[in-house]
Amino acid sequence: MDRAPGLSVRLKLTLTYAGFLSLAGVLLLAAVWVFLLRYVPERALIVPGDTTNHGVFPVRSNLLRVFGPRAAAVLAFLLVFGLAGGWILAGRMLAPLTRIADATRMATNGSLSHRIRLPGRNDEFRELADAFDTMLARLEAHVAEQRRFAANASHELRTPLAISKTLLDVARTDPNHDTGEVIDRLHAVNTRAIDLTEALLLLSRADQRSFTRERVDLSLIAEEATETLLPLAEKRGVIIKTCGDITPTIGSQALLLQLTLNLVHNAIVHNLPEQGAVRVNTSVRPKTAVLTVENTGEKLSPQLASTLTEPFQRGTERIHTDHAGVGLGLAIVKTITHAHDGTLTLNPRPTGGICITVELPAISPHTER
């Protein structure tokens, strides 16, 4: 925004200091003048019997001629002293703002690693600098995460496109090749690319919080998700158990259903090859509505579990099976949870598998819709 040039803050503070000091001097001299006038007569008084005129008291006119120039000199000194001292004091007071402004310019130019780290005791400037450093740290982490996400998304999208190009080249150079097989493989690759694109759009929508909030019941959502994925569980020999009471919360019905579907789907796919189990539970705590999904499976370290919510991270090798997903399942869960002001916790089970807990703000079961 273009604005007209104005005085600097340092100059404004300097003029303020000098003006205040000069005003204080004027008031002090005025008080001295008024005090002197009380004891100085308007006319000269002669002491009787004094022939040397030493007993003559000074009159007010004489006092004004003596006091006036000296008062003016004092005021001039106070003005100059106030300007010089105010300029120095204002510079010292505004020095932290200069450091903050320099850090802001560096951040604007793309250097997010710089920190102010303002020394000294805690005061308003220190709080501002610490808040700015915290903001820079979060912004740097967010930008790094977005760059990793963009790189991974580009890689994931490039893979199906490269496969499609290879299949088309084979079909064009080899007319005798089985066309039906090429079409089937192209269909599978195209379906995966569409799923990935839809997942990216869902992730962006949830991150922007562009959805309508309404009263929903997590227990009903959990039942719908398990019923939808029951055929997949039966195909892979996984048993699903669902339990829980009415668990009301506020949010998007569609996004919370997608969150639950992703959790249950991951629990089914990343499970034991035989006799696997998935347990889905909903409960209400004093201030939160809780959805818990845990499964059996391979043992996971806490370090690995903490990275599973990153985009395109998988607990096992990056092998695309029929139900391997696109690597955004838990990333979408994390984004939807944060968009609903909730928390997501991943805890590896000692016997193998993982327990994932989603806590959302709870409401009373009797709250009106």
C-alpha positions as CSV (number, residue, x, y, z in Angstrom):
1,M,0.0,0.0,0.0
2,D,1.4,3.4,-1.1
3,R,1.3,5.9,1.7
4,A,2.6,9.5,2.1
5,P,6.0,9.8,3.8
6,G,5.9,10.9,7.4
7,L,8.1,11.4,10.4
8,S,10.0,8.4,11.8
9,V,9.0,6.9,15.1
10,R,12.4,7.8,16.5
11,L,12.0,11.5,15.5
12,K,8.5,11.5,17.0
13,L,9.7,10.1,20.3
14,T,12.6,12.6,20.3
15,L,10.3,15.6,19.8
16,T,8.0,14.1,22.5
17,Y,10.8,13.8,25.0
18,A,12.1,17.3,24.2
19,G,8.7,18.8,24.3
20,F,7.9,17.2,27.6
21,L,11.2,18.3,29.1
22,S,10.7,21.8,27.9
23,L,7.2,21.9,29.3
24,A,8.4,20.7,32.6
25,G,11.0,23.4,32.6
26,V,8.5,26.1,31.8
27,L,6.3,24.9,34.7
28,L,9.2,24.8,37.1
29,L,10.3,28.3,36.2
30,A,6.8,29.6,36.4
31,A,6.5,28.1,39.8
32,V,9.8,29.8,40.9
33,W,8.5,33.1,39.4
34,V,5.2,32.9,41.3
35,F,7.1,32.0,44.5
36,L,9.4,35.0,44.1
37,L,6.6,37.4,43.4
38,R,5.1,36.7,46.8
39,Y,8.2,38.2,48.5
40,V,9.1,41.0,46.1
41,P,7.2,44.4,46.6
42,E,5.9,46.4,43.7
43,R,7.8,49.5,44.9
44,A,11.2,50.0,46.5
45,L,11.3,50.2,50.3
46,I,13.9,52.2,52.1
47,V,15.1,51.2,55.5
48,P,14.9,54.1,57.9
49,G,18.2,55.5,58.9
50,D,20.1,53.8,56.0
51,T,22.0,56.5,54.1
52,T,23.8,54.0,51.7
53,N,20.6,52.8,50.0
54,H,21.8,49.2,50.9
55,G,18.5,48.7,52.5
56,V,16.5,49.1,49.3
57,F,14.5,46.0,48.4
58,P,14.5,45.1,44.7
59,V,11.3,45.9,42.8
60,R,9.5,43.4,40.5
61,S,10.6,45.2,37.4
62,N,14.2,44.7,38.3
63,L,13.6,41.1,39.1
64,L,12.0,40.5,35.7
65,R,15.1,42.0,33.9
66,V,17.4,39.7,35.9
67,F,15.2,36.5,35.9
68,G,13.9,36.7,32.3
69,P,17.2,36.2,30.3
70,R,18.3,33.5,32.6
71,A,15.0,31.6,32.4
72,A,15.2,31.8,28.6
73,A,18.7,30.4,28.6
74,V,17.6,27.5,30.9
75,L,14.7,26.8,28.5
76,A,17.0,26.8,25.5
77,F,19.3,24.4,27.3
78,L,16.5,22.1,28.2
79,L,15.3,22.1,24.6
80,V,18.7,21.2,23.2
81,F,19.3,18.7,25.9
82,G,15.9,17.1,25.4
83,L,16.4,16.8,21.6
84,A,19.9,15.2,22.0
85,G,19.0,13.0,24.9
86,G,15.6,12.0,23.4
87,W,17.3,11.0,20.1
88,I,19.7,8.8,22.0
89,L,17.1,7.3,24.3
90,A,14.7,6.7,21.4
91,G,17.4,4.9,19.5
92,R,18.2,2.6,22.4
93,M,14.5,1.9,23.0
94,L,13.8,1.2,19.3
95,A,16.8,-1.0,18.7
96,P,14.8,-4.3,19.3
97,L,12.3,-3.1,16.6
98,T,15.2,-2.6,14.2
99,R,16.3,-6.2,14.7
100,I,12.7,-7.4,14.3
101,A,12.4,-5.4,11.1
102,D,15.6,-6.8,9.7
103,A,14.4,-10.4,10.5
104,T,11.1,-9.6,8.7
105,R,12.9,-8.4,5.6
106,M,15.0,-11.5,5.6
107,A,11.9,-13.7,5.9
108,T,10.3,-11.8,3.1
109,N,13.3,-12.6,0.9
110,G,12.9,-16.3,1.7
111,S,15.3,-16.7,4.6
112,L,13.1,-18.4,7.2
113,S,16.0,-19.9,9.2
114,H,17.0,-16.6,10.7
115,R,15.9,-16.0,14.3
116,I,16.0,-12.7,16.3
117,R,16.9,-14.3,19.7
118,L,16.5,-10.9,21.5
119,P,18.7,-10.9,24.7
120,G,17.7,-9.3,28.0
121,R,14.9,-9.7,30.5
122,N,11.3,-10.4,29.5
123,D,9.4,-7.3,28.4
124,E,7.1,-6.2,25.6
125,F,9.8,-6.2,23.0
126,R,11.1,-9.6,24.2
127,E,7.6,-11.1,24.0
128,L,7.2,-9.7,20.5
129,A,10.6,-11.0,19.3
130,D,9.9,-14.5,20.9
131,A,6.5,-14.6,19.2
132,F,8.0,-13.7,15.9
133,D,10.7,-16.4,16.3
134,T,8.0,-18.9,17.0
135,M,6.0,-17.9,14.0
136,L,9.2,-18.2,11.8
137,A,9.9,-21.7,13.2
138,R,6.3,-22.8,12.4
139,L,6.4,-21.2,9.0
140,E,9.7,-22.8,8.2
141,A,8.4,-26.2,9.2
142,H,5.2,-25.7,7.2
143,V,7.1,-24.6,4.1
144,A,9.5,-27.6,4.4
145,E,6.5,-29.9,4.7
146,Q,4.8,-28.4,1.7
147,R,7.9,-28.8,-0.4
148,R,8.2,-32.4,0.6
149,F,4.6,-32.9,-0.1
150,A,4.9,-31.3,-3.6
151,A,7.9,-33.4,-4.4
152,N,6.3,-36.6,-3.2
153,A,3.0,-35.7,-5.0
154,S,4.9,-35.0,-8.2
155,H,6.7,-38.4,-7.9
156,E,3.5,-40.3,-7.2
157,L,1.6,-38.6,-10.1
158,R,4.6,-39.1,-12.5
159,T,4.6,-42.9,-11.8
160,P,1.1,-43.7,-13.3
161,L,1.7,-41.3,-16.2
162,A,5.0,-43.0,-17.0
163,I,3.4,-46.4,-16.8
164,S,0.6,-45.3,-19.1
165,K,3.1,-43.9,-21.6
166,T,5.0,-47.2,-21.6
167,L,1.9,-49.2,-22.1
168,L,0.8,-47.0,-25.0
169,D,4.3,-47.2,-26.6
170,V,4.2,-51.0,-26.4
171,A,0.7,-51.2,-27.9
172,R,1.8,-48.8,-30.8
173,T,5.1,-50.6,-31.6
174,D,3.7,-54.1,-31.2
175,P,0.3,-54.5,-33.0
176,N,0.1,-58.2,-32.1
177,H,0.2,-57.5,-28.4
178,D,-2.9,-58.4,-26.4
179,T,-5.0,-55.2,-26.6
180,G,-7.3,-56.3,-23.8
181,E,-4.4,-56.7,-21.4
182,V,-3.1,-53.2,-22.2
183,I,-6.6,-51.7,-21.7
184,D,-7.0,-53.5,-18.3
185,R,-3.6,-52.2,-17.1
186,L,-4.3,-48.7,-18.4
187,H,-7.6,-48.8,-16.6
188,A,-6.0,-49.8,-13.3
189,V,-3.2,-47.2,-13.7
190,N,-5.8,-44.5,-14.6
191,T,-8.0,-45.4,-11.6
192,R,-5.0,-45.1,-9.3
193,A,-4.1,-41.6,-10.7
194,I,-7.8,-40.5,-10.2
195,D,-7.8,-41.8,-6.6
196,L,-4.5,-39.9,-5.9
197,T,-5.9,-36.7,-7.4
198,E,-9.1,-37.0,-5.4
199,A,-7.1,-37.6,-2.3
200,L,-5.0,-34.5,-3.0
201,L,-8.2,-32.4,-3.5
202,L,-9.7,-33.8,-0.3
203,L,-6.5,-32.9,1.6
204,S,-6.6,-29.4,0.3
205,R,-10.3,-28.9,1.1
206,A,-9.9,-30.2,4.7
207,D,-6.8,-28.0,5.2
208,Q,-8.7,-24.9,4.2
209,R,-11.6,-25.8,6.6
210,S,-14.1,-24.9,3.8
211,F,-16.9,-27.1,5.1
212,T,-20.1,-26.8,7.1
213,R,-20.1,-27.9,10.7
214,E,-23.1,-29.8,12.1
215,R,-23.9,-32.2,14.9
216,V,-22.7,-35.8,14.1
217,D,-22.5,-39.0,16.0
218,L,-19.1,-40.8,15.8
219,S,-20.6,-44.1,16.7
220,L,-22.9,-44.1,13.7
221,I,-20.0,-43.0,11.4
222,A,-17.9,-45.9,12.8
223,E,-20.7,-48.4,12.0
224,E,-21.1,-47.0,8.5
225,A,-17.4,-47.2,7.8
226,T,-17.0,-50.8,9.1
227,E,-20.1,-51.9,7.1
228,T,-18.6,-50.4,3.9
229,L,-15.2,-52.0,4.4
230,L,-16.5,-55.4,5.7
231,P,-16.2,-57.1,2.2
232,L,-12.5,-56.1,2.1
233,A,-12.0,-57.4,5.7
234,E,-13.6,-60.7,4.9
235,K,-11.5,-61.0,1.7
236,R,-8.3,-60.6,3.7
237,G,-9.4,-62.7,6.7
238,V,-9.6,-59.8,9.1
239,I,-12.2,-59.7,11.9
240,I,-13.7,-56.2,12.7
241,K,-15.2,-55.5,16.1
242,T,-17.1,-52.3,16.7
243,C,-18.4,-51.0,20.0
244,G,-19.2,-47.7,21.8
245,D,-21.9,-45.4,23.0
246,I,-23.4,-42.4,21.4
247,T,-20.5,-40.0,20.7
248,P,-21.7,-36.6,19.6
249,T,-19.4,-34.0,18.2
250,I,-19.5,-31.0,15.8
251,G,-18.0,-31.3,12.3
252,S,-18.5,-32.3,8.7
253,Q,-20.3,-35.6,8.3
254,A,-18.5,-36.3,5.0
255,L,-15.0,-35.5,6.2
256,L,-15.4,-37.4,9.5
257,L,-16.7,-40.4,7.5
258,Q,-13.7,-40.2,5.2
259,L,-11.4,-40.0,8.3
260,T,-13.0,-43.2,9.8
261,L,-12.9,-45.0,6.4
262,N,-9.2,-44.2,6.1
263,L,-8.4,-45.4,9.6
264,V,-10.3,-48.7,9.2
265,H,-9.0,-49.3,5.7
266,N,-5.4,-48.8,6.9
267,A,-6.1,-51.1,9.9
268,I,-7.4,-53.8,7.5
269,V,-4.7,-53.6,4.9
270,H,-1.7,-53.2,7.2
271,N,-2.6,-56.3,9.3
272,L,-1.5,-59.9,9.9
273,P,-1.6,-62.1,6.8
274,E,-3.8,-64.5,8.7
275,Q,-6.3,-64.1,11.6
276,G,-5.9,-60.4,11.8
277,A,-8.2,-58.2,13.9
278,V,-9.4,-54.6,13.9
279,R,-11.2,-53.0,16.9
280,V,-13.2,-49.7,16.4
281,N,-14.4,-48.0,19.6
282,T,-16.1,-44.7,20.3
283,S,-16.4,-43.1,23.7
284,V,-17.1,-39.8,25.4
285,R,-14.7,-38.1,27.8
286,P,-15.4,-34.9,29.9
287,K,-14.4,-32.6,27.0
288,T,-13.7,-34.8,24.0
289,A,-15.4,-37.3,21.7
290,V,-13.0,-40.2,21.1
291,L,-12.6,-42.5,18.2
292,T,-10.1,-45.3,18.6
293,V,-9.0,-47.8,15.8
294,E,-6.5,-50.4,16.7
295,N,-5.3,-53.5,14.8
296,T,-2.9,-56.4,14.9
297,G,0.1,-56.4,12.6
298,E,3.8,-56.1,12.5
299,K,5.7,-54.4,15.4
300,L,6.3,-50.7,14.8
301,S,8.9,-48.5,16.5
302,P,7.7,-45.2,18.0
303,Q,10.0,-43.3,15.6
304,L,8.3,-45.0,12.6
305,A,4.8,-44.5,14.0
306,S,5.4,-40.8,14.4
307,T,6.2,-40.4,10.6
308,L,3.1,-42.3,9.3
309,T,1.0,-39.2,9.2
310,E,3.4,-37.6,6.7
311,P,2.2,-37.6,3.1
312,F,3.2,-40.7,1.1
313,Q,4.7,-42.5,4.1
314,R,3.9,-46.1,4.7
315,G,4.7,-48.5,7.5
316,T,6.0,-51.1,5.1
317,E,7.8,-51.0,1.8
318,R,6.3,-48.9,-1.0
319,I,4.7,-51.7,-2.9
320,H,1.5,-51.0,-4.8
321,T,-0.9,-53.8,-4.1
322,D,-4.6,-53.8,-5.0
323,H,-5.4,-52.0,-1.7
324,A,-2.2,-50.3,-0.9
325,G,-3.8,-46.8,-1.2
326,V,-2.1,-43.7,-2.4
327,G,0.0,-42.9,0.7
328,L,-2.3,-40.1,1.9
329,G,-4.6,-42.0,4.2
330,L,-3.2,-40.9,7.5
331,A,-2.1,-37.5,6.1
332,I,-5.8,-36.9,5.3
333,V,-6.8,-38.2,8.8
334,K,-4.3,-35.8,10.4
335,T,-5.6,-32.8,8.3
336,I,-9.2,-33.5,9.0
337,T,-8.6,-33.9,12.7
338,H,-6.7,-30.6,13.0
339,A,-9.4,-28.9,10.8
340,H,-11.9,-30.0,13.5
341,D,-9.7,-28.7,16.3
342,G,-8.9,-32.2,17.5
343,T,-5.8,-34.2,18.3
344,L,-4.4,-37.4,16.6
345,T,-2.3,-39.9,18.6
346,L,-0.5,-42.9,17.2
347,N,0.8,-45.5,19.7
348,P,2.4,-48.8,18.6
349,R,1.0,-51.9,20.4
350,P,3.5,-54.0,22.2
351,T,2.3,-57.2,20.5
352,G,2.3,-55.6,17.1
353,G,0.0,-53.3,15.1
354,I,-0.9,-49.8,16.1
355,C,-3.6,-47.9,18.1
356,I,-4.8,-44.6,16.6
357,T,-6.9,-42.3,18.7
358,V,-8.8,-39.2,17.4
359,E,-10.1,-36.8,20.0
360,L,-12.6,-34.2,18.9
361,P,-14.4,-31.5,20.9
362,A,-17.4,-33.1,22.6
363,I,-21.0,-31.8,23.0
364,S,-23.8,-32.8,25.3
365,P,-26.0,-35.6,23.9
366,H,-29.0,-33.4,24.6
367,T,-27.7,-30.5,22.6
368,E,-30.2,-29.4,20.0
369,R,-29.3,-29.7,16.4
